[in-house]
C-alpha cells in the first residue's frame, strides 16, 4: 500500500470531537445573541462568479482567492471562485432580492470563507466568520452603528472570557476631515496607511514614515498628537474639539462618534468601549464608524473582531444606494487564540449523557428501550454494543458518557436498573 | 455602470430569510436527533488533497469534482479540490486521529458538499448532507446497523411530514450469495446494475436486460422472482428461505437482515420499515446492510435518505480494518422537494419576537433598554430606528415582528408601555 499523508492541508482547522464541541458551543452562543438582536440568518453560496467576487477586490484578495474548476476545464477560463468573505455575496444577495427584503435589513451570515494565504501558525485558509450587517436603502440611522457594536459585545459577553474585551471605536470622517484641514488630501492614502500600522511598528518608525512624506514637521507633530488621542467618549470629544479643526467632515465624524458611544454607554457598555484615533481599519471601504475589539491584557493577540460603516454596500452591482454597517467575528482564529492562551474553559464534560451497557447481546433490546426513554427526555444516550469484553465496554462507556446504566438479565427481569455516575 | 448578473450560480441554493429559517429548523431537528443518539459532531475541511479525495473515486465523481486553484496557478497542477461527500474526509480523519478516538466511533458531519453536476431543477451543486456513521476497529456489531436506521427514522419523525416515510432495507450479502449460487459471479456487476435500476425502468426492459446477459431463461426467471420480494421481515425471510439457496453468504445476509429489522421492530419502527430486494445502492462500496428511505405516496421524489454497511472505511489510507455503517440525509434536496410538494409546514411565524418603535429619536435610548430586557429573557427584540415616518416604521415592524411596543414621550415618563400583537 502506498503511504498517503492523512493530515489535513495546513491552514485548515480540524478538531477532535471534544474541541469541536467547544467550538460549536461558541458558535451557538454567537448565533443566539445575533438572533436575539433581531438579525435574520441567511446563507449565500460558497461558490460564486468571479465577476461578482472580484468586482471590487484587488491586491491580496485577488491573489488569495481560490478559483474553482471542473477537472476537464482549464484554470485560465475559470469564471467561478470560492467566497473570501461574506460581504461581497451579501451585496449580490441584497441587490438580487431587493424587492423581497424589508429595509433596514438586519442580516447575519455564519459560515466558512476561504483564502489561499500562506499558511502560518494561527492563520487559516478556511475560517468561520460570524457576520452581522444592517443594510439601509437610501439612508441608515446612526443607531445601527451602536446596535452592531452592542451585538458583538453581547456575543463576547457570553463566552466566559477570563480577560476583558475592549471595543475601540473611531469614525473615519474625523481623520478625513483632519487631512482636508491640513491640506494633505494628496497624501490621504499614505497617512491612513501609517496610522493603520502605527501600533505594529515602533513610535520612532511612525515619525520617520510621516517625515518621509515631506509634509513639514509642524503637520507631522499635529498628526502624531492626533493619533495618540484615545479614552472615554467625553475626554476624546473634548480633545478633538480642542484641536480647533473647522472642517465639516471632521465635525460630523466627532458628532457621530459621540452619538454611537453615547448610545453604548446608555446601554451599559461604558466599561467595554474606548474611542481611539489609531483605529482606521485599512484603507478602503469604511466611510464612518470603524471599530476593532482587542483583549487589552493580551496585546499580542491583536484584533478579535472588527467592522464599520460603509457608504454603499453594492456600488458595483446597482445604482441604488445601500449604506450599511457591519462587523465580523473571525471565529476560527478567535477559538484558536482563546484556546492557546487558556482564556476560555473548554468543557471537560463527557460528550454523551448516558451509556447503556448490555451485559450480553441478549439485553440489547431492553438497553435500546432504556436509551429511547432517555432520548425522549432530550438526553443523549447510546447503547454500547461493541461486542467487546464487559470491562472494555465499561471503559469505553466511561470515556464517553457522564453516566452508565448496566443492563443484565436481572435488570431485564425486574425492570429496575441503577444509574452510575462515571468519574 | 456595467450590468452584472446578480443571481446565484445555477444549482446553488439561496433562500430568503423566511425559507432559510425553515431550512435551519429542519437542520437543527436533525442535528438534535443525532446528538440524542450519541453521535459526536466533527467538521472536516471543505478543501482537501486530490490524492485523498480521489483515492478511490472514479467515473462521475472524478468528472464532477471541483478542483481549486489559486489564481496564479494552472489547473493542470491542481492538487487540491472540494470535498464531494463526507465519507472520504471521514476516512482520512479516522486514520489521522485513530489513536485519539474511542471505537466504535459514532460520528456525525453536517455541512455542504460540492459537485459540479449539470444543473437541473431540484439538483444542487452545493448541498447539505447530514451524515451519521459508526466506525469500528477490526469489527462492528450488527446493532449499529439498526442504530443508524433508527436515528435517521427518528430524524424524519421530527419533521412533521404530511406523508409517511418508509425505510426500505436489504442486505447486499443476499444478492451476492444468490449470484454465487446461480454461478453468475462473472455477471455480478451487470446483475446488480439491472436490479439497481429496476424501479426506474419498465418491467419488460428489466426482463430484456437480463435476457441480454445470456444467462438462460431459467435463471432470468429466478432473478425476476427474487427482486420482487419485499414486505415485512417475517414474510421476506420466509420467502427468501423458500428459494432454497444454500450459499453461506446468502444465509448470513438473510440472518443479518432478520436481526436488523427485528431490532427496529422492537424499537417501535415496525410500520416504517420494509425489506426490499430491489435496494442495492449502487455497485461498489456497500457490503452488508443497505437502505433507502422513500415517501411511498410520492414515488416521483425518489430516495430521500440512504446508506449502509461498508467492510472497510479507509482501505486506501490504512491497513487497519475499519468496518462502518452510515447514512446520510441530503438536506438541500430534501428541503426543496418537501417544500415543492407542500409536505412540511414552513413556519409563517414572524422571524422576530418584538419590535420596539420609538416615536422620535429622543426615545431611542429608552427603547433600547426595553429591547435589552426582552433579550435577557431570550426573546429577539429590535429597535426600529429607521428614520422613517411613524406609519412606515409600524409597517416595517409589523412585517418582521410578532409584537410591537411603541415608545413615545409618555411611555418614557411613566415607565409603562403596551405590547401590541401584530396580525
Interface residues (C-beta under 8 A of the other chain):
Chain A: X1 X4 X5 X6 X7 X8 X9 X12 X13 X14 X15 X16 X17 X20 X21 X24 X35 X36 X37 X38 X40 X41 X42 X43 X44 X45 X46 X47 X48 X49 X51 X52 X55 X62 X63 X64 X65 X66 X67 X68 X69 X70 X71 X72 X73 X74 X75 X76 X78 X80 X82 X92 X93 X95 X96 X97 X100 X101 X102 X103 X104 X106 X107 X112 X114 X116 X125 X126 X136 X139 X140 X141 X143 X144 X147 X154 X263 X266 X267 X268 X316 X317 X318 X319 X351 X352 X355 X361 X364 X365 X368 X369 X372 X375 X378 X379 X380 X381 X382 X383 X385 X386 X387 X396 X399 X400 X401
Chain B: X1 X4 X5 X6 X7 X8 X9 X12 X13 X14 X15 X16 X17 X20 X21 X24 X35 X36 X37 X38 X40 X41 X42 X43 X44 X45 X46 X47 X48 X49 X51 X52 X55 X62 X63 X64 X65 X66 X67 X68 X69 X70 X71 X72 X73 X74 X75 X76 X78 X80 X82 X92 X93 X95 X96 X97 X100 X101 X102 X103 X104 X106 X107 X112 X114 X116 X125 X126 X136 X139 X140 X141 X143 X144 X147 X154 X263 X266 X267 X268 X316 X317 X318 X319 X351 X352 X355 X361 X364 X365 X368 X369 X372 X375 X378 X379 X380 X381 X382 X383 X385 X386 X387 X396 X399 X400 X401
